Amino acid sequence: MSEGTSALLLDTCALIFIANGDRIEPVARQRISEAAADNRLYVSPMSAWEIGVGVAKGRLSLPIAPLDFFQRFLERMEAQLSEVSPSILINSANLPGRPHKDPMDRILMASARVLDMVLVTRDGPILSYGSEGHVRTLAC
């Protein structure tokens, strides 16, 4: 599968930026649209957890309940849930190189690696990790 036809995995921030209509990089917007049209756009269930925690701790404000927000995003973007398997979870604890410590980001990076996806993000440490060749990334 070429880079342009790879499945995309949105990190939680990318999901929120897209849902809120925030500006994202034109190349990323195009690739996301193409992936959605071809059933290659994925979101991790771990992003649902991060959204729920963000709302519960007052760091994220949503116009609707977190679960409704997450489900509507999946429907509107024609995104699919990625798997979170024991393999992904164990790999997240054993990533090569020097990934940063955030456990959810580690799970997303391991997901992209194990499932052979491109991780769409604005997160600087994830993009740096990707530039080291450990995970394929697309800056949004």
Secondary structure by P-SEA (a helix, b strand, c coil): ccccccbbbbcaaaaaaaaacccccaaaaaaaaaaaaaccbbbbaaaaaaaaaaaaaccccccccaaaaaaaaaaaacbbbbbbcaaaaaaaacccccccccaaaaaaaaaaaaabbbbbcccaaaaaaaaaccbbbbcc
